[in-house]
């Protein structure tokens, strides 16, 4: 549970550090210097209805069935690219009901929810 709470807190931090000058899904990624020691290399990668399978081969059909529109993904790393890293995937599912459908597909029954 502690890991999930920390991830949730991290997402709030990321959302509050967004760069207002960036457009589209990229605006949801934090700007430079969002947290000391963390960085990224390059720009977010983008996937559409036509090429989603290149990123999530085997699962693309599920996302497409729920109204998938676009995906932007960016990997952050700790100090050096070969160090600890995490990848942030931002999906545009068209509306909140479609997004909830994907969420419901992957959630574990009985997992307590945290208010953030």
C-alpha positions in Angstrom: 0.0 0.0 0.0 2.8 2.5 0.8 4.1 2.3 -2.8 0.6 3.1 -4.2 0.2 6.1 -1.9 3.7 7.3 -2.9 2.9 7.0 -6.6 -0.4 8.9 -6.1 1.5 11.7 -4.3 4.0 11.7 -7.1 1.3 12.1 -9.6 0.0 15.1 -7.8 3.5 16.5 -7.8 3.9 15.9 -11.5 0.6 17.5 -12.3 1.4 20.6 -10.3 4.7 21.0 -12.1 3.3 21.1 -15.7 4.7 23.5 -18.2 1.9 25.8 -19.2 3.6 26.7 -22.6 3.3 23.2 -23.9 0.2 22.0 -25.9 -1.7 18.7 -26.1 -1.0 15.7 -23.9 2.6 17.0 -23.5 1.3 19.7 -21.2 0.6 17.0 -18.6 4.3 16.1 -18.2 6.3 18.2 -15.7 8.6 20.8 -17.0 12.4 21.0 -16.4 13.5 20.9 -12.8 10.3 19.4 -11.5 12.2 17.4 -8.8 15.9 17.5 -8.0 17.8 14.6 -9.5 15.1 13.5 -11.9 15.3 14.2 -15.6 14.5 12.8 -19.1 16.1 12.6 -22.5 14.4 13.7 -25.7 10.7 14.5 -26.2 7.6 12.5 -25.4 6.7 9.8 -27.9 3.3 9.8 -29.4 1.0 7.0 -30.6 -2.3 7.2 -32.4 -5.1 4.8 -33.3 -3.0 3.8 -36.3 0.1 2.8 -34.4 -0.8 2.1 -30.8 0.0 -1.6 -31.3 3.7 -0.5 -31.7 3.7 0.5 -28.0 1.3 -2.0 -26.4 1.1 -4.9 -28.8 -1.4 -7.4 -27.6 -3.4 -4.8 -25.6 -4.1 -2.2 -28.3 -7.4 -3.7 -29.2 -8.7 -3.3 -25.7 -7.8 0.4 -25.6 -9.3 0.9 -29.1 -12.6 -0.7 -28.0 -12.7 2.0 -25.2 -12.4 4.9 -27.6 -8.6 5.5 -27.4 -7.5 8.7 -29.2 -3.9 9.3 -28.4 -1.0 8.3 -26.1 2.0 10.3 -25.1 4.8 8.6 -23.2 8.0 9.9 -21.5 10.6 8.1 -19.4 12.2 9.9 -16.4 15.5 8.7 -14.9 17.4 9.4 -11.7 20.6 11.3 -12.5 21.7 9.0 -15.4 19.6 7.2 -18.1 21.0 3.8 -16.9 19.9 4.5 -13.3 16.5 4.1 -11.7 13.7 5.1 -14.1 9.9 5.2 -14.5 7.7 5.8 -17.5 4.7 8.1 -17.5 2.0 7.2 -20.1 -0.8 9.8 -20.6 -3.8 8.4 -22.5 -6.6 10.4 -24.2 -9.5 8.0 -24.0 -12.1 10.5 -25.3 -14.2 10.8 -22.1 -14.2 9.8 -18.5 -16.5 6.7 -19.0 -14.0 5.2 -21.5 -11.1 5.9 -19.1 -13.0 4.3 -16.3 -13.5 1.2 -18.5 -9.8 0.8 -18.9 -9.2 1.5 -15.2 -11.8 -1.1 -14.3 -10.2 -3.7 -16.5 -6.9 -3.4 -14.6 -7.9 -2.7 -11.0 -7.6 -5.4 -8.4 -10.9 -6.1 -6.5 -10.6 -5.1 -2.9 -7.8 -2.7 -3.3 -8.5 0.3 -1.0 -8.8 3.7 -2.8 -6.9 6.7 -1.5 -8.2 10.3 -1.8 -5.6 12.5 -3.4 
